[in-house]
Amino acid sequence: MAGEDRKPARFVPWAMLSPGGLWLLLFFLLPTAVLVKMALSEKPNRFADPEFTWSVSSFSRAFEDYGGQFGRSFLYAGAATVLAFLIGYPLAYCIAAYGGRWRDLLIGLVVIPFFTSFLIRTIAWTSILGNQSSLTEAVRGLPLVPDDVNFLGNAYAVVGGLTYNFLPFMILPIYVALEKIDFRLTEAAGDLYATPMAGFWRVIFPLSLPGVFAGSLLVFIPAAGDFINNKFLGTPKTSMIGSVVQDQFLVQLDYPVAAALSITLMAIITVAVLVYSKLFGTDGLAA
Amino acid sequence: MPRPLPTPRPQSRRQFLGRSGMALGGLALGPAFLAACGEDSSSEADGPVTQDTKNLYFANWPAYIDEETVALFEEASGIKLRYTEEYNDNNEYFAKIQPLLSKGNAIEPDIIAPTFWMAGRLIELGWVEALPVAKVPNVKNLRADLQSPTWDPTGEFSLPWQSGFAGIAYNRTVTGRDLGSMDDLWDPAFSGKIGVLTEMRDTLGLIAKSLDIDISEPTAEKLQPALDLLQEKVDAGQIKQFTGNDYMDDLSQGNFAACIGWSGDIAQLRKDNEALDFVIPESGGTLWSDTMVIPKGSDGIDAAAAFMDYVYDPVNAARITAYVQYYSPVEGVVDELRRLGGEAAEVADNPLVFPTEESAKRLSSFGQLSEDDEATLEAAFSRIQGN
């Protein structure tokens, strides 16, 4: 009967979940457990393996010594997220609303630069914004601009690099959200005496929020942990927490402190995301 | 330490990218990190290891040998040489071998190429084999100034592979003048356009020498004024960045007016850009060496000796020098290069490869640091970099 036919279906969801579940178990949960254990370990001496002692000293060092880097990480990542939104939303909107049959091509063009390595693209900015680059020389030639203006080696350059590097992660989800919207809704809004502006803000924008929500997470999270942009575009004074983690892992070989920093970063981001989703609603994500 | 940049071949940019890429993915770290977390399941390998005289494995830095030597050595010795370029960074490589060597387990390579201070650490930790000097007669060709180095005072554990020196590299288009002293780096006119190396011993060494601090027997206390000066220049915005080999791009593009750099790099860059130059500051430069050591428990000690003997023959050493263009630790290489003529002879006369007698006097090596002092200095140096 029908009931018997359905029986095998019960384990189907589990079967479908298992590749992903196994993946998460092997490559997320286990490493996280290893990371937590490492963060609670101590090195008996500098060149020995860390020993698991439930010590929280690494965490106190992470909080005490690196507050500035944590602060800058979230400040820069936040600024980059806002900028990426301000740049990405109008772009995604134009492509979705007016792209017509060129839509796919235009979205392809957004992604094309990102076929090149992240590192190469960042280093390219040191040439474009360099001290002797034609762009810099041209700007220096403008009236009211000081002759020794320099674009590299400051916080703006770092935020700019972060924005540039993660921009597609903002554009793509917003585009996907906008693409699904039936733009005849704006006509309907107009029929109900809404101005085009009101139509956008009260109809289109709320419908696209899931994309904005997803996009801002996809930009903010990797940007907060980034160290490459600071390395090439910033100075020691603009260092972010990613640089510290990298340095502790690969140069100082202080795995416990590096692990404690990573966990702290993860914890702060998790809390921030929870708060953010409370404010903007994860309901939207499911829509 | 500088990674070599031979003329037409691999770019240090590429090496740098590879390294950062690894750091990015944490790949380099994976095995060591996980091993460090795991339980010790290894067996002690204390007894004499059965030697394999027919196979040798040398893990060296990238682009650090010419294209013929490996094959020529195999032909001459009958030893199969596995030559890799996996030694990319002292600390990363140390992280990789530490879990094994600290438990008395052998690693695969029979020769590795740590920079002098890392060689000193490995010797101190007892993680390297004594060299069978009797089987390396050509060791007599070792340059006099390298015969009892601070990192290996008896010279029984390491042989230099290549050496070189750090000083001031500058771009005359930006500076508008020649530089000659460390004070020139701190000229307010170059504010925000100065680079220093992430290699602590070169950066601190040069600054310390400019403050009349002796770096042959360094301690954290003695070097404090150098750290303070460095911090001051970072805070004031004089120093733009701490770099590895990637300073070469910033210097060529004029993002740096001047920086602390390595002689060999500038020797290469000068071929394309006459505005670039290198000077050993009045107060002196630092001399570094990358060494060959045999990790503890190697089964290729004799084969390693045969190889070391081969590359300490001035004829073979000159062939390597003509390619890598570093200050060869082998006496007689200059004559051999002159004999070869042409481009090789130019290398012999290049003061950025072989310093003049006068400038060689102003070079000195950074001595060995005690374990505690090294930890203190590395942490402080790291903090100044914003980490």
HADDOCK unambig.tbl for C-alpha pairs under 7 A between the chains (distance, minus, plus):
assign (segid A and resid 38 and name CA) (segid B and resid 37 and name CA) 6.87 0.50 0.50
assign (segid A and resid 49 and name CA) (segid B and resid 36 and name CA) 5.68 0.50 0.50
assign (segid A and resid 49 and name CA) (segid B and resid 99 and name CA) 6.97 0.50 0.50
assign (segid A and resid 50 and name CA) (segid B and resid 36 and name CA) 6.96 0.50 0.50
assign (segid A and resid 130 and name CA) (segid B and resid 253 and name CA) 6.93 0.50 0.50
assign (segid A and resid 130 and name CA) (segid B and resid 255 and name CA) 5.67 0.50 0.50
assign (segid A and resid 131 and name CA) (segid B and resid 254 and name CA) 5.87 0.50 0.50
assign (segid A and resid 131 and name CA) (segid B and resid 255 and name CA) 4.81 0.50 0.50
assign (segid A and resid 132 and name CA) (segid B and resid 253 and name CA) 6.52 0.50 0.50
assign (segid A and resid 132 and name CA) (segid B and resid 254 and name CA) 5.81 0.50 0.50
assign (segid A and resid 132 and name CA) (segid B and resid 255 and name CA) 7.00 0.50 0.50
assign (segid A and resid 153 and name CA) (segid B and resid 240 and name CA) 6.27 0.50 0.50
assign (segid A and resid 235 and name CA) (segid B and resid 240 and name CA) 5.46 0.50 0.50
assign (segid A and resid 235 and name CA) (segid B and resid 241 and name CA) 5.40 0.50 0.50
assign (segid A and resid 236 and name CA) (segid B and resid 241 and name CA) 6.51 0.50 0.50
assign (segid A and resid 236 and name CA) (segid B and resid 385 and name CA) 4.86 0.50 0.50
assign (segid A and resid 236 and name CA) (segid B and resid 386 and name CA) 4.57 0.50 0.50
assign (segid A and resid 237 and name CA) (segid B and resid 386 and name CA) 6.01 0.50 0.50
assign (segid A and resid 239 and name CA) (segid B and resid 386 and name CA) 5.39 0.50 0.50
assign (segid A and resid 239 and name CA) (segid B and resid 387 and name CA) 6.94 0.50 0.50
assign (segid A and resid 243 and name CA) (segid B and resid 387 and name CA) 6.33 0.50 0.50
assign (segid A and resid 244 and name CA) (segid B and resid 387 and name CA) 4.59 0.50 0.50
assign (segid A and resid 247 and name CA) (segid B and resid 387 and name CA) 6.73 0.50 0.50
assign (segid A and resid 250 and name CA) (segid B and resid 91 and name CA) 6.42 0.50 0.50
assign (segid A and resid 250 and name CA) (segid B and resid 92 and name CA) 5.74 0.50 0.50
assign (segid A and resid 251 and name CA) (segid B and resid 91 and name CA) 5.52 0.50 0.50
assign (segid A and resid 253 and name CA) (segid B and resid 95 and name CA) 6.87 0.50 0.50
